[in-house]
Amino acid sequence: QLDHITLWINNAGVTQQPHAKLMDTEPDEIRRVVDTNLVGTLLGNRIAFKTMLAHPDPSGATTHVFSMDGAGSNGMVTANFATYGASKAGMNQIRKTLCAEMQGTSVGVHMLSPGMVTTELLLKSNNGAELDASTKKIFNILAERPETVAPWLVKKVLDTRGSGKYHKYLTTKGVVWRFMTAFMRKNRLIPEAPGGGLKKSQ
């Protein structure tokens, strides 16, 4: 049973396994992804709000709830993992709606966007097969290790004030810059030749 909460992060998430067209995806897999990513976020927010409002910070400070975006959050096409994309497409709508519901209270509602991170969730997104050369190239350009992104996220969470913030590690300008400097990023995280796996952290 939870009492006083200052920060709450809805971080649980699963990818779709295996990646396949919707017509080839088992109903149980659709339910698993939606229940974890979408329903889990709604239920997590519900618990956080009820606890935070029932037991406000003794100092009177605003408490904060964060959810995580993912592929599909901006409406992008997620071919062959439609269920995952659909489960994330609602995240920003949830943020905006819950900001309105919590207006006038001591609870702030926000979104975190870690970008492309070399977690098990990402690396298993190819159904266990080796990543092809083009995917490895994209990972080397856009992805970061968890130990790079995590400190940035922690600082953003701790520095957050107000409500409605959307903290994005990988911005549009950042994506453009990374592609402009792609020649410097070859083999940075994953050797692009066949057989290359994720490099160990230094």
N, C-alpha and C positions, 0 to 999 in steps of 0.2 A: 504494500500500500504506500503510495507516494504522498508526501506532505508538500513542503515548499519546493518549487522548481523555479530556477532562474532562466535556464536555457533548455530548449527541447529541439532535437534534430530528428526528423523522419528520414532515416538513412537506409532502411531496409529496401532491397531491390533485387530482382532476379531478371535474367535475360530469358529469351525464348529458346528452348532446346527441343529438337533441333531447329535451325533456321529453315523455314519452308514457307511456301505459299499458304495463305489462309485456308484454302480448300483442302490442303494436306496436313493441317495442324489439328492434333487431337483436341476434342472439347475439354478434356481434363487439363491439358497444357494451357489452353486459353484461360480457364478459370484460375489456374495457379498463378499465372503472370498478373492477371487483373486483380486478383485478391491480394497479392503481395504489394504490388506497386501503387494501385489506385485505391482500393478499399482500405488497405493498410494505412495509407497516408491520411485518409478521411478519419479513420478510427483513432489514429495517433493524435491528430489535431484535436479531435473531440475530447480525448482524455486529458491532453495538455491544457486546453482551455478551461475545462471544468476544475482541474486541480489548481491552476494559476489564479483563477478568479475566486475560488474558495479559500485559498491560502496565499494572498498577495505577498510580494516581497516586503519584509518588515521595514525596509528603508523607504518604501514608496516608489522604488525604481520600476521602470517598465521591464517586464519579462518578455522573452522572445521565443517564437516558434519558427523553425526553418524546415522547408521541404527541399528535395533534390530534383532537379530537372534531368533530362536525358534525351537521347535521340527521339525526335518526334515532338518535343516540347514547343518548337517554333512552327509546327505544321509541316515539317519536311517529310518527304516520302521515306518510308522504312520498308521497302520491298523485301519480302521473305522473312520479316519479323514484324508483321503488321500489329500483332497483339501487343508487343512491347511498345511500339510507337504510339498506339492508341492509349495505352496505360499512362504514358507520359504527356500526351497532348493536353490532358486536362489539368496539368500541374499549375500552369500560369493562371488559368481561369479560377482554380481553387484559391490561389494566392489573392487575387483581386477580390473575389467574393468574400473570403474570410477576413480580409482587411476591412471591408465594409461592415461585416457583422461585428467585428471587434472594435470598431470606431467608438471612441469615447471611453474605452476601458484601458487598463494598464498592460494590455497584451499586444505586442507587435507581431506581425505575420510577414514572413520573408521567404525568398527563394535563393538557393545556392546552386551554382552551375560550375562544377569542377572541370568541365571540358572533357577531353579524351585522356583517360588515365589508364596506365597499364596494369589494371587490376585483373583478377581472375574472371570477372564478369565480361570484360572486353576481350581478353585473350581466348576465352572459350566460345566466342561468338561465331566461330567458323566450324561448328559441329565436330571439333576435335581434329580436323584436318589441318595440315600446315597452311599458313597464310600464304596467299599468292604474292608475287613480287609487287604488284601495284598496291595491295593492302599494306604490305610492309613499308613501302615508300610513304604512304599517307600517315601511318603510325609514326614514322621517324620525323615527319614534318610537324604533325599536330599534337602528338601525344606527349605526356610527361609521366614521370614516375610518381607514385603516391607520396613519397617523401619530399617531392618538390612542391606538390599542390597542397598537401595537408597544412603546412605552416601558414600559407596564404589564406586558406579557408578559416583556420583558427583565428587569425588576426581579424578577418572580416567579421566573424561571428562576435568576437569580444568587443569590437569597436562599433557595432551596429546600434543605432539610435532610431527612435520613431517607429514607423511601420511601412510596409510595402516595398522594402528594398529587394533588388534582384542583383546579387553579386555574381558576376561572370568572370571566371579565370581566363577563358579564351574568348576574346571579343572579336568583332568583325575586323577591326584594324589589326588585331593580333594575327588573325588568320592570313590576311593579305601579306603582312610582314613575313610570316613564316614561309609562305610560298615564294616570296621574292628572294628569300635567303635559303631556299631548299637545297642548294648545292652545298651548303655548310652542314646540312643535317643528315646526309646520306649515312646509313649504317649507325646512326646515333644511338638508337635503342635496340634495334633488331637488325642483324646482318641481312641484307636484301637478297643474297645468293640463296639458292635452295639449301635447306637443311639448317638454316640459321634460326636460333631461338633467341628469346629475350636475354640481353646481356645482364650480368650481375651488376648491382650497384657498386660504385667505387667506394 
